[in-house]
Amino acid sequence: MLIDCYECKAKVSDTAASCPHCGALPADSDRSLSVAVSDLDMKFSTIFWFLIKASFAAVPAVVVLYTASTIIGGVLSPLLHL
């Protein structure tokens, strides 16, 4: 049975996982779309450089967490007499 998409008002099957025109999920989207990775065919060098880039991207987060913990520790230490 065809129903109207609530986003773009196009005709969509009531069994469709999403609107083929705009990609909107159905209003009763308690069901989720499943994703399955069937084959991961990457060269070692691609994976290696991805991990290098990810480690460099994590550096600012570590700096922010270290700075926040130092500031919080500096404030709480005198209050708790540690």
C-alpha positions in Angstrom: 0.0 0.0 0.0 1.3 3.5 -0.8 1.4 6.2 1.8 2.5 9.8 1.7 6.0 10.6 3.1 5.6 13.1 5.9 8.7 15.0 4.7 8.3 15.4 0.9 4.7 14.1 0.4 5.8 11.6 -2.2 4.1 8.2 -2.5 6.1 5.6 -0.6 5.4 1.9 0.1 4.3 1.3 3.7 7.0 -1.4 4.0 9.9 0.8 2.9 12.7 1.3 5.4 13.0 5.0 4.3 11.6 7.3 1.6 13.5 6.8 -1.7 13.1 10.4 -2.6 14.2 12.3 0.6 15.6 9.5 2.8 13.2 10.2 5.7 12.5 7.4 8.1 8.9 6.4 8.7 7.1 8.2 11.5 6.9 4.9 13.4 10.7 4.3 13.1 11.0 2.0 16.1 12.7 -0.4 13.7 16.3 0.4 12.8 18.2 -0.1 9.7 20.8 -2.9 10.0 24.3 -2.5 8.6 26.5 -5.5 7.9 30.1 -5.4 6.8 30.6 -8.4 4.6 34.2 -7.7 3.4 36.9 -5.3 4.5 39.5 -5.5 1.8 42.1 -2.8 2.7 45.8 -2.7 2.1 48.1 -2.7 5.2 49.5 0.7 4.3 45.9 2.2 4.2 45.1 0.9 7.6 48.5 2.0 9.0 48.1 5.6 7.8 44.5 5.6 9.1 45.8 4.6 12.6 48.5 7.3 12.4 46.0 10.0 11.5 43.6 8.8 14.3 46.4 8.9 16.9 47.3 12.5 15.9 43.6 13.5 16.0 43.4 12.2 19.6 46.2 14.5 20.8 44.0 17.6 21.3 41.5 15.6 23.3 44.2 14.3 25.6 45.6 17.9 26.0 42.1 19.2 26.9 41.4 16.3 29.4 44.9 16.8 31.0 44.3 20.5 31.4 40.9 20.1 32.8 42.0 17.5 35.3 44.9 19.7 36.4 42.7 22.7 36.9 40.0 20.7 38.8 42.7 19.0 40.9 44.3 22.4 41.6 40.9 23.7 42.8 39.8 20.7 44.8 43.2 19.9 46.4 43.2 22.9 48.8 39.5 22.4 49.5 40.0 18.7 50.5 43.4 19.3 52.2 45.1 16.6 50.2 
